[in-house]
């Protein structure tokens, strides 16, 4: 736990200094606040931009940040030094992932306030975002561990980001794409956020678990092949 805490504090300090990483957690919350307060279109559903940007944020920012952090530290051999200093991979991922998760939840809180959620509705919204951000962290870690350098990491991240983030925007206007989006955890977050009631969430939970387990397996496979050695 002391190693994880040390890595966590190190990553918090590094993140506050790294504008390229920090802006990922600011962009979508800021866009949500601006669009919700400045755009008024007749017939537009209530909190339309909150419903659109929240799952996109959960499916983009943590992936980009986690993948970039691991790829950069691999390329600069910082990760090798940490592992040689008795910091285990699980401890490193717990510390780094915890910092990314905390930053992601801060942005999710801004979006939650912008959506006017309160009480049980706010708790449900934040729980969905917390689960989605966690899955994204696992996906980002898998990308980072498989990437030989930052250029490769960026190329892979863009493709994955398109699937879990911008694909949702297209799915809002196409029924066939909407059905396909139900296979992604970000698509399930959007679906459950848009639900007016508290109906069964078995499908969403199953999809999130499957997506997260797949990402964890890919990360484990990459690690076993020497991705973090």
C-alpha positions in Angstrom: 0.0 0.0 0.0 2.9 2.4 0.7 4.2 1.8 -2.8 0.8 2.4 -4.3 0.4 5.6 -2.2 3.8 6.9 -3.3 3.0 6.2 -7.0 -0.4 7.9 -6.5 1.1 11.0 -5.1 3.8 11.1 -7.8 1.2 10.8 -10.5 -1.0 13.6 -8.9 2.0 15.9 -9.0 3.0 14.9 -12.6 -0.6 15.3 -13.8 -1.0 18.8 -12.4 2.2 19.8 -14.3 1.3 18.0 -17.6 -1.1 20.2 -19.4 -1.6 17.7 -22.2 -2.9 15.1 -19.7 -4.8 17.7 -17.5 -6.8 19.1 -20.4 -8.4 15.7 -21.0 -10.2 16.0 -17.7 -11.2 19.6 -18.4 -12.4 19.6 -22.0 -15.6 17.6 -21.8 -16.8 19.1 -18.5 -16.1 22.6 -19.8 -17.9 21.8 -23.1 -20.9 20.4 -21.2 -21.2 23.5 -19.0 -21.0 25.9 -22.0 -23.3 23.9 -24.3 -25.9 23.3 -21.6 -26.0 27.0 -20.7 -25.6 28.7 -24.1 -27.3 26.4 -26.6 -31.1 26.6 -26.8 -32.9 24.7 -29.6 -36.6 24.2 -29.8 -37.6 20.6 -29.1 -34.2 19.7 -27.7 -34.5 17.1 -24.8 -33.7 18.4 -21.4 -30.0 18.1 -20.5 -29.2 16.8 -24.0 -25.6 17.7 -23.9 -25.1 16.1 -20.4 -26.5 12.9 -21.8 -24.2 13.1 -24.8 -21.0 14.3 -23.3 -21.0 12.2 -20.0 -20.5 8.8 -21.7 -18.1 10.3 -24.2 -16.0 11.7 -21.4 -16.0 8.4 -19.5 -15.0 6.6 -22.7 -12.3 9.0 -23.7 -10.4 10.9 -21.1 -9.2 8.0 -18.8 -8.2 5.9 -21.8 -6.1 8.7 -23.3 -4.5 9.6 -20.0 -3.7 6.1 -18.7 -2.3 5.0 -22.1 -0.2 8.1 -22.4 1.2 7.9 -18.9 2.3 4.2 -19.2 3.7 4.7 -22.8 5.7 7.8 -21.8 7.1 6.1 -18.7 8.0 3.0 -20.7 9.8 5.1 -23.3 11.7 7.2 -20.8 12.5 4.0 -18.7 10.9 5.6 -15.7 8.7 2.5 -15.4 11.7 0.2 -15.5 13.3 2.1 -12.6 10.1 1.9 -10.5 9.9 -1.8 -11.1 13.5 -2.3 -10.2 12.9 -0.4 -7.0 10.5 -3.1 -5.8 7.4 -1.4 -7.0 5.2 -4.2 -8.3 3.2 -3.8 -11.5 -0.1 -4.1 -9.5 1.1 -1.4 -7.1 2.1 0.8 -10.0 -1.3 0.4 -11.7 -3.2 0.9 -8.5 -1.4 4.1 -7.8 -1.5 5.5 -11.3 -5.0 4.2 -12.0 -6.2 5.7 -8.7 -4.8 9.2 -9.7 -6.5 8.9 -13.1 -9.8 7.7 -11.5 -9.8 10.6 -9.0 -9.2 13.2 -11.8 -11.9 11.5 -13.9 -14.4 11.6 -11.0 -13.8 15.3 -10.5 -14.8 16.0 -14.1 -17.8 13.7 -13.7 -18.9 15.7 -10.7 -18.9 18.9 -12.7 -21.1 17.2 -15.4 -23.4 15.8 -12.7 -23.9 19.3 -11.2 -24.5 20.6 -14.7 -27.2 18.0 -15.3 -29.1 19.1 -12.1 -28.9 15.7 -10.5 -29.5 15.4 -6.8 -29.9 12.7 -4.1 -30.4 9.2 -5.4 -30.2 10.3 -9.0 -26.8 12.0 -8.5 -25.5 8.9 -6.7 -26.7 6.7 -9.5 -25.1 9.0 -12.1 -21.7 9.1 -10.3 -21.8 5.3 -9.8 -22.3 4.8 -13.5 -19.4 7.2 -14.3 -17.2 5.6 -11.7 -17.7 2.2 -13.3 -17.1 3.5 -16.8 -14.0 5.4 -15.8 -12.6 2.2 -14.2 -13.2 0.2 -17.4 -11.5 3.0 -19.4 -8.5 2.9 -17.1 -8.1 -0.8 -17.7 -8.4 -0.3 -21.5 -5.8 2.5 -21.3 -3.4 0.4 -19.3 -3.8 -2.4 -21.9 -2.9 0.0 -24.7 0.0 1.4 -22.8 1.5 -1.9 -22.0 1.3 -3.1 -25.6 2.7 0.1 -27.1 6.4 0.2 -27.9 6.5 4.0 -27.8 4.3 7.1 -27.6 3.7 7.3 -31.3 2.3 3.7 -31.4 0.3 4.5 -28.3 -1.3 7.6 -29.9 -2.3 5.6 -33.0 -4.0 2.9 -31.1 -5.6 5.2 -28.6 -7.2 7.3 -31.4 -8.8 4.1 -32.9 -10.1 2.9 -29.5 -11.3 6.4 -28.6 -13.3 6.6 -31.8 -15.1 3.3 -30.9 -15.9 4.1 -27.3 -16.5 7.9 -27.5 -17.3 9.5 -30.9 -19.1 6.4 -32.1 -21.7 7.2 -29.5 -22.5 10.6 -31.1 -23.3 8.8 -34.4 -25.3 6.2 -32.6 -27.7 8.9 -31.3 -28.9 9.5 -34.8 -28.8 6.0 -36.2 -30.9 3.1 -34.8 -28.6 0.4 -36.2 -25.5 2.0 -34.7 -27.4 2.5 -31.4 -27.9 -1.3 -31.3 -24.2 -1.9 -31.9 -23.3 0.7 -29.2 -25.1 -1.5 -26.6 -22.1 -3.9 -26.9 -19.8 -1.2 -25.5 -19.7 0.0 -21.9 -19.9 3.6 -22.9 -23.0 2.9 -24.9 -24.5 1.2 -21.8 -23.6 4.3 -19.7 -25.5 6.5 -22.2 -28.5 4.2 -22.2 -28.7 4.0 -18.4 -28.2 7.8 -18.0 -31.0 8.5 -20.4 -33.4 6.1 -18.6 -36.0 8.0 -16.6 -36.6 5.2 -14.1 -34.4 2.8 -12.2 -35.2 -0.3 -14.3 -33.0 -3.5 -14.3 -29.4 -2.8 -15.2 -28.3 -6.4 -15.7 -27.5 -5.8 -19.3 -25.4 -2.8 -18.6 -23.6 -4.5 -15.7 -22.8 -7.5 -17.9 -21.5 -5.4 -20.7 -19.3 -3.4 -18.4 -17.9 -6.5 -16.7 -17.2 -8.1 -20.1 -15.5 -5.0 -21.5 -13.4 -4.6 -18.3 -12.5 -8.3 -18.1 -11.4 -8.2 -21.7 -9.2 -5.2 -21.1 -7.7 -6.7 -18.0 -6.9 -9.9 -19.9 -5.3 -8.0 -22.7 -3.2 -6.1 -20.2 -2.2 -9.3 -18.4 -1.2 -10.9 -21.7 0.8 -7.9 -22.6 2.6 -8.0 -19.3 3.3 -11.7 -19.5 4.9 -11.1 -22.9 7.3 -8.6 -21.4 5.4 -5.4 -22.0 6.4 -3.9 -18.6 9.7 -5.7 -18.1 
